[in-house]
Amino acid sequence: MKEIRESREAAEEIDRALALSDLPAEFRAAIDDALTLVATGVLTPPRIGRSRFREFVLSRFPYSLILEEFPDRIRVIAFAHHSREPGYWRDRLS
C-alpha cells in the first residue's frame, strides 16, 4: 500500500468541507475509502487531460480528489468541489 500525503491546502479543503457537511462521518468515510482504493492499487483514477495528475470523483458527494501518483506514495493536491473553477489548484504546483 502506498503512503498518502495531503498538501496543506488539500487538508484545509477537506477539513472545511467536513465542517460544513450534514453527514461528516459518512463524508470522511467516503474520502478514506477513495484514498484506500487508490493507495492499494485497486483503482487507478483517470488522468486529467495529458497531465500527470489524476481525478477521483466521489460518487456520493460533489467533490473530487486531485492526486499525483509516485511509485511509493500518493500526494493529494486538492479536494475540489465541483462548483469550483476547473484547474484552480494548478497554482499550488512548483
LINQUI-V440763 format. One line per field, one symbol per residue. psi: psi as a letter, one per 40 degrees, with the letter a starting at -180 (. if undefined). A space follows every 10 residues. Layout:
psi=???
//
This chain:
psi=hiihhhiddd ddddddddde iegddddddd ddddddddde edhhiiihbe ieiihhhhde ifiihhihhi deihhhdigh ieeihheded eei.
//
